[in-house]
Amino acid sequence: MADKIGNANHFARTAATASDMSGWKPIMLFQVSMLRMWAHSLERFAGNYERALDETREERSDREQAA
């Protein structure tokens, strides 16, 4: 009898955990997509920064050659 109650409790805990995990999945997928968007934005920012830095270096070298 005690084994049956123990098994029932174990099954109830397992079912509750499974339902909790399925509830977390959409939240986790949303967070992952937000992290991907954030990483993409950082990569674009870094590319724009490097491009602007290169243009500034070229302008500076052009001014130095003209002087």
C-alpha positions as MATLAB code, in Angstrom:
seq = 'MADKIGNANHFARTAATASDMSGWKPIMLFQVSMLRMWAHSLERFAGNYERALDETREERSDREQAA';
ca = [
       0.000    0.000    0.000;
       2.789    2.402    0.904;
       4.505    1.570   -2.377;
       1.378    2.497   -4.322;
       1.102    5.837   -2.505;
       4.808    6.486   -3.106;
       4.438    5.683   -6.794;
       1.378    7.918   -7.061;
       3.270   10.786   -5.430;
       6.220   10.237   -7.728;
       3.948   10.206  -10.769;
       2.210   13.399   -9.615;
       5.555   15.160   -9.123;
       6.793   13.982  -12.525;
       3.603   15.156  -14.237;
       3.790   18.535  -12.478;
       7.411   18.959  -13.501;
       6.615   18.075  -17.113;
       3.783   20.594  -17.229;
       6.013   23.245  -15.656;
       8.703   22.599  -18.232;
       6.237   22.823  -21.104;
       5.084   26.144  -19.688;
       8.663   27.448  -19.642;
       9.426   26.488  -23.238;
       7.736   29.510  -24.911;
       9.406   31.837  -22.416;
      12.812   30.310  -23.100;
      12.285   30.498  -26.859;
      11.358   34.165  -26.532;
      14.459   34.877  -24.461;
      16.659   33.084  -26.975;
      15.184   35.109  -29.824;
      15.753   38.335  -27.862;
      19.386   37.351  -27.252;
      19.838   36.649  -30.954;
      18.404   40.055  -31.863;
      20.668   41.702  -29.279;
      23.734   39.885  -30.640;
      22.814   40.860  -34.192;
      22.466   44.507  -33.144;
      25.865   44.414  -31.447;
      27.459   42.948  -34.564;
      25.919   45.678  -36.727;
      27.070   48.342  -34.266;
      30.614   46.927  -34.290;
      30.651   46.867  -38.094;
      29.430   50.459  -38.304;
      31.993   51.540  -35.711;
      34.848   49.880  -37.603;
      33.696   51.415  -40.885;
      33.545   54.897  -39.324;
      36.958   54.374  -37.725;
      38.469   53.366  -41.068;
      36.923   56.401  -42.779;
      38.343   58.671  -40.070;
      41.803   57.144  -40.519;
      41.605   57.658  -44.285;
      40.528   61.282  -43.881;
      43.332   61.903  -41.396;
      45.948   60.354  -43.699;
      44.599   62.387  -46.647;
      44.927   65.598  -44.630;
      48.441   64.666  -43.548;
      49.457   64.001  -47.162;
      47.946   67.288  -48.293;
      49.820   69.229  -45.604;
];
